[in-house]
């Protein structure tokens, strides 16, 4: 698949079949993920490929606890927005079926997070994993695998570390459930780039005026 096509048709796919995803496919996807750049080329990523139903159920329990207040508030605040309600329904499906999703990949970074570190440290640190996560999402799209990034199962990092057997020197960053999609990928709708781009200073929509 051409890169541009993968980017144009990539979307969060949360409803997936329970059918297995072969290890060779996962290795290909992860192999492309780690082609991403990282700070000082340290390549500090670690990937946990979760298939064990017990581990998925434990992560799913954390996901459910974090999602419940979001769901309740979102349904009230966005009750007149069908598009947002459809997203909420899709996330709810993922929460309800989390243990049935064939593969859950947890993206992690080596090196403990420094408490009370300045924001630039956190920005630089996470900038060393999210390019690889985006590579993973695009590679999954190219393989026809449904994927969607979430961080809610990691809201309690003490519990998440215990579930995954992570040492303090490895920080869990994001969770990416993977599976063959129910439904299909397709072109996405986004606001025109001219509406979200400023030139030189925020608010100068020079491209829009042209």
C-alpha positions as CSV (number, residue, x, y, z in Angstrom):
1,X,0.0,0.0,0.0
2,X,1.3,3.5,-0.8
3,X,2.1,5.5,2.2
4,X,-0.2,8.3,1.2
5,X,-3.1,5.9,0.9
6,X,-2.4,4.5,4.3
7,X,-2.4,7.9,5.8
8,X,-5.5,9.1,4.0
9,X,-7.5,6.0,5.1
10,X,-6.2,5.5,8.6
11,X,-8.7,5.8,11.3
12,X,-9.2,4.5,14.9
13,X,-10.7,1.0,14.4
14,X,-12.0,-0.3,17.8
15,X,-14.4,-3.0,16.7
16,X,-12.3,-6.0,15.7
17,X,-12.8,-9.8,15.3
18,X,-11.5,-12.3,17.8
19,X,-9.6,-14.1,15.0
20,X,-5.9,-14.5,15.6
21,X,-3.2,-12.2,14.2
22,X,-0.2,-14.2,13.2
23,X,3.2,-13.5,14.8
24,X,4.8,-12.9,11.5
25,X,2.3,-10.1,10.8
26,X,3.0,-8.6,14.3
27,X,6.8,-8.8,13.7
28,X,6.4,-7.0,10.4
29,X,4.3,-4.3,12.0
30,X,6.7,-3.8,15.0
31,X,9.7,-4.0,12.7
32,X,8.3,-1.0,10.8
33,X,7.4,0.7,14.1
34,X,11.0,0.7,15.3
35,X,12.2,2.3,12.1
36,X,11.0,5.6,13.6
37,X,13.4,8.2,14.9
38,X,14.0,8.6,18.6
39,X,15.8,11.1,20.8
40,X,19.6,10.8,20.4
41,X,18.8,7.6,18.5
42,X,18.6,5.8,21.9
43,X,15.8,3.5,20.7
44,X,14.5,3.2,24.2
45,X,11.3,1.5,23.3
46,X,10.0,-1.8,24.7
47,X,6.9,-3.5,23.3
48,X,4.7,-5.9,25.3
49,X,2.6,-8.1,23.0
50,X,-0.3,-9.3,25.1
51,X,-2.3,-12.4,24.2
52,X,-2.9,-13.9,27.6
53,X,-6.7,-13.5,28.4
54,X,-5.9,-13.1,32.1
55,X,-3.6,-10.1,31.4
56,X,-6.1,-8.6,28.9
57,X,-8.9,-8.9,31.5
58,X,-6.8,-7.2,34.1
59,X,-6.0,-4.3,31.7
60,X,-9.6,-4.2,30.6
61,X,-10.7,-3.8,34.2
62,X,-8.5,-0.7,34.5
63,X,-9.8,0.5,31.1
64,X,-13.4,0.2,32.3
65,X,-12.7,2.1,35.5
66,X,-11.1,5.0,33.7
67,X,-13.7,5.0,30.9
68,X,-16.8,5.0,33.0
69,X,-16.8,8.7,34.0
70,X,-15.7,9.8,30.5
71,X,-18.6,7.8,29.0
72,X,-21.2,9.1,31.4
73,X,-20.1,12.8,31.0
74,X,-19.7,12.5,27.2
75,X,-23.2,11.1,26.7
76,X,-24.7,14.0,28.6
77,X,-22.6,16.8,27.1
78,X,-22.6,15.5,23.5
79,X,-26.1,14.1,23.5
80,X,-27.0,16.2,20.4
81,X,-23.9,15.3,18.4
82,X,-24.5,11.9,16.7
83,X,-20.9,11.7,15.4
84,X,-19.4,12.0,18.8
85,X,-22.0,9.5,20.2
86,X,-20.9,7.0,17.6
87,X,-17.3,7.3,18.8
88,X,-18.4,6.8,22.4
89,X,-20.3,3.7,21.3
90,X,-17.2,2.4,19.6
91,X,-15.0,2.9,22.6
92,X,-17.7,1.3,24.8
93,X,-17.6,-1.8,22.5
94,X,-13.8,-1.9,22.9
95,X,-14.1,-1.7,26.6
96,X,-16.8,-4.4,26.8
97,X,-14.9,-6.8,24.5
98,X,-11.3,-6.0,25.6
99,X,-10.5,-9.5,26.7
100,X,-11.7,-10.9,23.3
101,X,-9.4,-8.6,21.2
102,X,-6.7,-11.0,19.9
103,X,-3.6,-8.8,20.5
104,X,-2.9,-5.8,22.7
105,X,0.4,-4.1,22.2
106,X,1.7,-1.9,25.1
107,X,4.3,0.7,24.1
108,X,6.8,1.4,26.8
109,X,10.0,3.4,27.3
110,X,13.1,2.4,29.2
111,X,14.2,4.9,31.9
112,X,12.1,6.0,34.9
113,X,10.1,9.2,34.7
114,X,11.7,11.9,36.8
115,X,9.2,13.3,39.2
116,X,8.5,17.0,38.9
117,X,10.6,17.3,35.8
118,X,10.1,20.4,33.7
119,X,7.5,20.0,30.9
120,X,10.2,20.1,28.2
121,X,11.7,16.9,29.6
122,X,8.4,15.1,29.4
123,X,7.8,16.4,25.9
124,X,11.2,15.3,24.7
125,X,10.9,11.9,26.4
126,X,7.5,11.0,24.9
127,X,8.7,12.3,21.6
128,X,10.9,9.2,21.5
129,X,8.0,6.8,21.5
130,X,5.1,8.4,19.7
131,X,6.7,8.4,16.3
132,X,7.2,4.7,16.6
133,X,3.5,4.3,17.7
134,X,2.4,6.2,14.6
135,X,4.6,4.0,12.5
136,X,2.9,1.0,14.1
137,X,-0.6,2.4,13.4
138,X,0.3,3.0,9.7
139,X,1.9,-0.4,9.4
140,X,-1.2,-2.0,10.8
141,X,-3.3,-0.1,8.3
142,X,-1.2,-1.3,5.4
143,X,-1.7,-4.9,6.6
144,X,-5.4,-4.4,6.9
145,X,-5.3,-4.7,10.7
146,X,-7.6,-2.6,12.8
147,X,-5.9,-0.5,15.5
148,X,-6.6,2.4,17.9
149,X,-4.4,4.1,20.4
150,X,-5.6,4.5,24.0
151,X,-4.0,5.4,27.3
152,X,-6.9,4.8,29.7
153,X,-5.8,1.2,30.7
154,X,-2.7,2.8,32.1
155,X,-4.3,5.4,34.3
156,X,-3.0,3.7,37.4
157,X,0.6,3.0,36.5
158,X,1.4,1.1,39.7
159,X,-1.3,-1.4,38.8
160,X,-0.4,-1.4,35.1
161,X,3.2,-2.2,36.0
162,X,2.1,-5.0,38.3
163,X,-0.2,-6.5,35.6
164,X,2.6,-6.4,32.9
165,X,5.5,-7.3,35.2
166,X,7.3,-4.0,34.4
167,X,10.2,-2.9,36.5
168,X,10.4,0.8,37.6
169,X,13.0,1.4,34.9
170,X,10.3,0.8,32.2
171,X,7.4,3.2,31.8
172,X,4.2,2.1,30.1
173,X,3.1,4.8,27.6
174,X,0.2,3.7,25.4
175,X,-2.0,0.7,24.6
176,X,-2.8,-0.3,21.0
177,X,-5.4,-3.1,20.6
178,X,-5.0,-4.9,17.2
179,X,-7.3,-7.2,15.2
180,X,-9.0,-7.8,11.9
181,X,-11.6,-5.1,11.6
182,X,-15.3,-5.5,11.8
183,X,-16.4,-3.1,9.1
184,X,-13.9,-1.4,6.9
185,X,-11.3,1.4,6.7
186,X,-12.1,4.4,4.5
187,X,-11.3,8.0,3.7
188,X,-11.5,10.2,6.7
189,X,-12.9,13.8,7.0
190,X,-10.8,16.5,8.5
191,X,-10.9,20.3,8.6
192,X,-9.0,21.9,5.8
193,X,-5.3,22.5,6.6
194,X,-5.8,26.2,5.9
195,X,-8.2,26.4,8.9
196,X,-5.7,25.0,11.4
197,X,-2.5,26.5,10.2
198,X,-1.0,29.8,11.2
199,X,1.9,31.6,9.5
200,X,4.6,33.1,11.8
201,X,2.2,33.9,14.6
202,X,-0.9,32.1,16.0
203,X,-4.1,33.2,14.4
204,X,-2.5,34.5,11.2
205,X,-4.5,32.4,8.8
206,X,-2.7,33.6,5.8
207,X,-3.3,30.5,3.8
208,X,-7.0,30.7,4.4
209,X,-7.2,34.3,3.2
210,X,-5.6,33.2,-0.1
